[in-house]
Structure formats: C-alpha cells, structure tokens
Amino acid sequence: MERRAPGRGIHFTGEGTSTLMAETISTHTSAQAAPTAEFRRGWPTLVFSTIGAAVGLSSLGYILGTMVVPLQAEFGWGRGEINLASLVSSLGLAAALPFVGRFLDRLGVKRVALVSIPLFVLVLVMIGLFTSNLATFLTFYALAGILGAGTSAVTYSKAVVDKFDRRRGIALGIVAGGLGAAGLFLPPLMGIVIADNGWRAAYLTMALLGALPFVLVFFARLSAPASVAAVDRSTLPGLTVAAALRNRAFWSLCVVFFLLGWALLTMVPHFVPLLIDSGVDPVRAAFLSSLVGVGTVIARPLIGWLFDRFYATYVAVPLFLAAALGCLLLLWAGPSAAPLTALLIGIGFGAEIDLMGYLSSRYFGPRAFGILYSIVYSVFMIGSAFGPVTAGFAFDATGSYDIPLITAATMMVVATVILLTLPRFAKEKTE
C-alpha cells in the first residue's frame, strides 16, 4: 500500500521503500547542486548520449521507410514483409533489454557501450553486404535488436539519469532530441545515398555513423565500472523489481507505452511509400518524411524543460491528442495532410520518449532503474514493431492505410486516459 505525506505525491512502496526526500536524490549527484552545476559536470555525458541515441539501434526505424521501394524493386517483397524487419528487431531488443538493464545497473554504461556498439556496427555491415533474400534480411534485423540492445535509448537515458536530477527533464529531452535529429537528417541522407549508390550503400553509411559513439565514450566522463560495482544498490531509494511487479504505476506505464509505441510508430516507415504512391518523387518523399524529425527536434528539449517545471503528464497528454488528430487528418485529407501529420506525430513521439524516461525515473527511483526502465522500453518497442507491420499487411490487403490510421488515433486516446488515472508523483521545486 502506498504511503503518502499530507499534500505530497506518491512514495515508493514495497521492499526498500524510502522517504519522498530520498527519491529526489540521484545516485551519482547531489540534489542540492545548482542546476547549472549539473550541466557543467554532465555535458560530456549529454553529448555522448545525444549522439549515441541518434545513431544507435533506434535509427533503423527511421531509415527503413527509405528502403521499402528499393527492396520491393530488387526482391519483389511486399510492404508487410519488409516491415517484419521492425518486428523482429524489436522482439530481439525486447528479449535482450532486461539483461542489458541489469548489466547497466551492475557494470555501468561504459562497459555496456564498449561491447554493444561494435556488435551493432558489424550487423549493419552484414545487412549491406550479405542480404540475399527475406530470411537473411530478417535474421540480420533480429541480430541488430539483440546485439545492438546496448545502443538503444535505455543505455543513454541511464547515463543521463546518473548525472542529472534537478534538470533531468531537459537533459532527457536533449538526448531524445538526438533521436529526433536522426528522424530529421537520416531519411533524406539515405534517400540521396540510395539514389546515387543503392540501398546497400545506405546501410554501410549507417554503419560508419553508428561507430561514432564508440569514440565519444572515452570522453563522456561516465561513472567508472569499479565505482559502479562498489555501490550497494540495496541502500538506494526506489522500487526493487519485486516491488515494481506489485505496483499499479509500473503496469500502467507498460500498457501506456505499448499503445503509444504502436500508434506513433505506425506510419513512420510508411510515409515515404505512401507519398511515392501518390506520385511524389522518392527523394522529395524522403525529405517530407523527415518532418517527423523536425517536429521531434523542436519538441523534445522544450518538452523536457516543461517537465522540470510542470506536472509532466499534463504537458504530454495534449500532444498525444494532437498526434491522434494528425492521423485522422491524413485519413480525411490524404497525402496533402502528410506534412502536418508528420509534424504532429513527431511532436507526439518527442513527448513519448521524454515521458517514458522521466516517469520511469520518478516512479521507480534509482535502485533498479536500469532493469525496470528496460522492461517498459521493451514493451514500447514491441508495440512500435507491431504497428508498422500490421499497417503494412493492412495496406497489402486493402490498398489503403485507413484501418491503421483509425487504430493509431484510438490507441493514443486510450493511452492518454490511462495516463490521467496514474497517481501523482511528487518532485522537488526547481529554480
């Protein structure tokens, strides 16, 4: 049962409970430090995490849409078959993330990154060089999800949560902005590379970009593995895994981010083929698709800043409803509404990633943050995989995206209702 102080928000429950004051104390930084001091101390970690999130495993979701038409032309695969790549990658990630989360808690971000980044780059090279049929293509994507799990946003969010407390919202927003930048720049870049050198060259280009965080990790001022290992996590505030499994907020977050992952990612890989179907030039279609990234880049740092000053759920809910409206606009107005829809979905996606990391840190605390957040993120990835795949098969069966768009809008509305029923968490006042 939750314990509350008069006039305050939710306390941690179950094993290892602590006072509300303890919840606001970061593992590796004092909550009494000035916000500007957090940025002075943590900016190398922030740069590493932002770039790493942009070119890590999540980037595959942004570039797959540019590959659909070339893969169809070369192999004759259906769009549903091609988007199975997102599904198998996400399922691989979902299977690997609980282990990665435990490694992050016990070994630290640096060790995980040093192993996972090279493995992810290797898989990208294999996709570009050795794909010969649908089975090999899907196998490589599954491997990317498993071996590249340490390059997902979970790793980079963990690095930021370790360094930031009073300005955690905006720091997570900046990192999430790296994902938005990927959505902004990668589709047109891949479109140009494909037009000049083919889709295989695009994967090799992505491999070069994916290797960049391996260099940056040595300058990121991450916690040393020895010091991480020396921490007795049983003394940290927050929920244990066992306590979280008995906590309504944990299960509510899992459901919410499954629905939002399905809904917001449904159309991202389908924007380019949808526009090409309507007669838009492929390169221009890739540029229009990048408006998802524009919305995300604009939204994420601003949303993170707002999370530090206002109750985060109330900031995010209107943005999810706007994204639902964007899906319906695409349904009603067709491709002419694609730019506005892309912007609204990008803004909603920006709120989603920010909110997932922020609420997880506030409801769960630092004690088992790595593994608990990895579970929520795994559920999110499963939803984000099934959305595009079902949309692809729905298009193959009906020749339109009407059913996926209605489904996505409905899921976003349901998710916002669940969010509004969550118990309030309490956080310290910021300057």
KAHUPE-V729324 format. One record per residue. RES is the residue in one small letter. SS is DSSP state (hx for helix, st for strand, lp for the rest). Layout:
res = [RES;RES]
ss = [SS;SS]
This chain:
res = [m;e;r;r;a;p;g;r;g;i;h;f;t;g;e;g;t;s;t;l;m;a;e;t;i;s;t;h;t;s;a;q;a;a;p;t;a;e;f;r;r;g;w;p;t;l;v;f;s;t;i;g;a;a;v;g;l;s;s;l;g;y;i;l;g;t;m;v;v;p;l;q;a;e;f;g;w;g;r;g;e;i;n;l;a;s;l;v;s;s;l;g;l;a;a;a;l;p;f;v;g;r;f;l;d;r;l;g;v;k;r;v;a;l;v;s;i;p;l;f;v;l;v;l;v;m;i;g;l;f;t;s;n;l;a;t;f;l;t;f;y;a;l;a;g;i;l;g;a;g;t;s;a;v;t;y;s;k;a;v;v;d;k;f;d;r;r;r;g;i;a;l;g;i;v;a;g;g;l;g;a;a;g;l;f;l;p;p;l;m;g;i;v;i;a;d;n;g;w;r;a;a;y;l;t;m;a;l;l;g;a;l;p;f;v;l;v;f;f;a;r;l;s;a;p;a;s;v;a;a;v;d;r;s;t;l;p;g;l;t;v;a;a;a;l;r;n;r;a;f;w;s;l;c;v;v;f;f;l;l;g;w;a;l;l;t;m;v;p;h;f;v;p;l;l;i;d;s;g;v;d;p;v;r;a;a;f;l;s;s;l;v;g;v;g;t;v;i;a;r;p;l;i;g;w;l;f;d;r;f;y;a;t;y;v;a;v;p;l;f;l;a;a;a;l;g;c;l;l;l;l;w;a;g;p;s;a;a;p;l;t;a;l;l;i;g;i;g;f;g;a;e;i;d;l;m;g;y;l;s;s;r;y;f;g;p;r;a;f;g;i;l;y;s;i;v;y;s;v;f;m;i;g;s;a;f;g;p;v;t;a;g;f;a;f;d;a;t;g;s;y;d;i;p;l;i;t;a;a;t;m;m;v;v;a;t;v;i;l;l;t;l;p;r;f;a;k;e;k;t;e]
ss = [lp;lp;lp;lp;lp;lp;lp;lp;lp;st;lp;lp;lp;lp;lp;lp;lp;lp;lp;hx;hx;hx;hx;lp;lp;lp;lp;lp;lp;lp;lp;lp;lp;lp;hx;hx;hx;hx;hx;hx;hx;hx;hx;hx;hx;hx;hx;hx;hx;hx;hx;hx;hx;hx;hx;lp;lp;lp;hx;hx;hx;hx;hx;hx;hx;hx;hx;hx;hx;hx;hx;hx;hx;hx;hx;lp;lp;lp;hx;hx;hx;hx;hx;hx;hx;hx;hx;hx;hx;hx;hx;hx;hx;hx;hx;hx;hx;hx;hx;hx;hx;hx;hx;hx;hx;hx;hx;lp;hx;hx;hx;hx;hx;hx;hx;hx;hx;hx;hx;hx;hx;hx;hx;hx;hx;hx;hx;hx;hx;hx;lp;lp;lp;hx;hx;hx;hx;hx;hx;hx;hx;hx;hx;hx;hx;hx;hx;lp;hx;hx;hx;lp;hx;hx;hx;hx;hx;hx;hx;hx;hx;hx;hx;lp;lp;lp;lp;hx;hx;hx;hx;hx;hx;hx;hx;hx;hx;hx;hx;hx;hx;hx;hx;hx;hx;hx;hx;hx;hx;hx;hx;hx;hx;hx;hx;hx;hx;lp;hx;hx;hx;hx;hx;hx;hx;hx;hx;hx;hx;hx;lp;hx;hx;hx;hx;hx;hx;hx;hx;lp;lp;lp;lp;lp;hx;hx;hx;hx;hx;hx;lp;lp;hx;hx;hx;lp;lp;lp;lp;lp;hx;hx;hx;hx;lp;lp;lp;hx;hx;hx;hx;hx;hx;hx;hx;hx;hx;hx;hx;hx;hx;hx;hx;hx;hx;lp;lp;hx;hx;hx;hx;hx;hx;hx;hx;hx;hx;lp;lp;lp;lp;hx;hx;hx;hx;hx;hx;hx;hx;lp;hx;hx;hx;hx;hx;hx;hx;hx;hx;hx;hx;hx;hx;hx;hx;hx;hx;lp;lp;lp;lp;hx;hx;hx;hx;hx;hx;hx;hx;hx;hx;hx;hx;hx;hx;hx;hx;hx;hx;hx;hx;hx;hx;hx;hx;hx;hx;hx;hx;hx;hx;hx;hx;hx;hx;hx;hx;hx;hx;hx;hx;hx;hx;hx;hx;hx;hx;hx;hx;hx;hx;hx;hx;hx;lp;lp;lp;lp;hx;hx;hx;hx;hx;hx;hx;hx;hx;hx;hx;hx;hx;hx;hx;hx;hx;hx;hx;hx;hx;hx;hx;hx;hx;hx;hx;hx;hx;hx;lp;lp;lp;hx;hx;hx;hx;hx;hx;hx;hx;hx;hx;hx;hx;hx;hx;hx;hx;hx;hx;hx;hx;lp;lp;lp;st;lp;lp;lp;lp;lp;lp]
